[in-house]
Amino acid sequence: MRQIVLDTETTGLEPSQGHRIIEIGCVELVNRRLTGRHYHQYIQPQRVVDEGAIEVHGITNEFLADKPVFAQIAAEFFQFIEGAQLVIHNAPFDIGFINHEFARLKPALTPVAEICSVVDTLVMARQKHPGQKNNLDALCKRYGVDNSQRDLHGALLDAEILADVYLLMTGGQTSLGLGADGSESSSESGVSGIRRLAAGRRPLPVITASADELDAHQQRLAALGEQCLWK
């Protein structure tokens, strides 16, 4: 299974008010393992970045002046995410902006929901930790993920951090569906910022069942009779 952990930074809060994407950061997981492959791009929004947004992410109008516009990077970005499951914290925000950018193109690109499935880690966190803070910083503290370099929001760094949080939230290994909560819902160019995906990074362990365990499992299913749902 190919998953893309994705984050964006924008000029403001509402695409309906003309706000645009200024940064996209993505990291790739295949079968729940970080591959080291990622996509990162700053974008010239063709409008002024709100002062309040600059206070959050620190990306200034001057910095973006020589960056490509979205139309110049759209095909590469589309190809990177197409067919993957997107993992996003507060997905409606990022998906709304991406769809807005896709719709502005001539010809328009297909909306995200038609090319990808989406997991919203904010919804997942609220289900797992009701009544608690569930922003990314709070989840990092809860799951012991290092976010000490996150003085300002940045799309690539936040995507890397979210990948760690997501894998820990979901157990570190693909669920076999036994007793699990089923309700939970490349480009190498333009790379900048802090890289946390070191080549020597130890992958999370994947523990497979032994032959004896598989045999015991089949015997248990047989004992449950013909109405067993797992046969």
Stockholm file with secondary structure:
# STOCKHOLM 1.0

chainA/1-231         MRQIVLDTETTGLEPSQGHRIIEIGCVELVNRRLTGRHYHQYIQPQRVVDEGAIEVHGITNEFLADKPVFAQIAAEFFQFIEGAQLVIHNAPFDIGFINHEFARLKPALTPVAEICSVVDTLVMARQKHPGQKNNLDALCKRYGVDNSQRDLHGALLDAEILADVYLLMTGGQTSLGLGADGSESSSESGVSGIRRLAAGRRPLPVITASADELDAHQQRLAALGEQCLWK
#=GR chainA/1-231 SS CEEEEEEEEESSSCGGGTCCEEEEEEEEEETTEEEEEEEEEECCCSSCCCHHHHHHHCCCHHHHTTSCCHHHHHHHHHHHHTTSEEEETTHHHHHHHHHHHHHHSSSCCCCGGGTCEEEEHHHHHHHHSTTSCCSHHHHHHHHTCCCTTCSSCCHHHHHHHHHHHHHHHTTSSCCCSSSCCTTCCCCCTTCCSCCCCCTTCCCCCCCCCCHHHHHHHHHHHHHTCTTCTTC
#=GC SS_cons         CEEEEEEEEESSSCGGGTCCEEEEEEEEEETTEEEEEEEEEECCCSSCCCHHHHHHHCCCHHHHTTSCCHHHHHHHHHHHHTTSEEEETTHHHHHHHHHHHHHHSSSCCCCGGGTCEEEEHHHHHHHHSTTSCCSHHHHHHHHTCCCTTCSSCCHHHHHHHHHHHHHHHTTSSCCCSSSCCTTCCCCCTTCCSCCCCCTTCCCCCCCCCCHHHHHHHHHHHHHTCTTCTTC
//
